[in-house]
Amino acid sequence: MNIQNGARALTGSACSEKVTKLFFVVHPKVAKPLFGPFLTFADAEHGRLAICSPGAIVEARQVESVDDLTRIRAEAHGETLRAFMARQGVAHE
């Protein structure tokens, strides 16, 4: 714990839940993921629908841990897709 503004603050991540999977939109004919990472399957599925690529699928990949930059990117991808799909009239699951 560190003293911060006169109060004790926890060190490390404030998120108690550890991510064990990241989701990506992939295509069998492409070596790298088309889109991702995402924190949830639903966000990745929306990414698959937005790409409109026949044969694209959502793939879950196991990870030991997620650094802050990857978590921020995954959250931003999800927020962007939810906003895009809401604008298209597709409800988020």
Rosetta blueprint (number, residue, H / E / L):
1 M L
2 N E
3 I E
4 Q E
5 N L
6 G L
7 A E
8 R E
9 A E
10 L L
11 T L
12 G L
13 S L
14 A L
15 C L
16 S L
17 E L
18 K L
19 V L
20 T L
21 K E
22 L E
23 F E
24 F E
25 V E
26 V E
27 H L
28 P L
29 K L
30 V L
31 A L
32 K L
33 P L
34 L L
35 F E
36 G E
37 P E
38 F E
39 L L
40 T L
41 F H
42 A H
43 D H
44 A H
45 E H
46 H H
47 G H
48 R H
49 L H
50 A H
51 I H
52 C L
53 S L
54 P L
55 G L
56 A L
57 I E
58 V E
59 E E
60 A E
61 R E
62 Q E
63 V L
64 E L
65 S L
66 V L
67 D L
68 D H
69 L H
70 T H
71 R H
72 I H
73 R H
74 A H
75 E H
76 A H
77 H H
78 G H
79 E H
80 T H
81 L H
82 R H
83 A H
84 F H
85 M H
86 A H
87 R H
88 Q H
89 G L
90 V L
91 A L
92 H L
93 E L
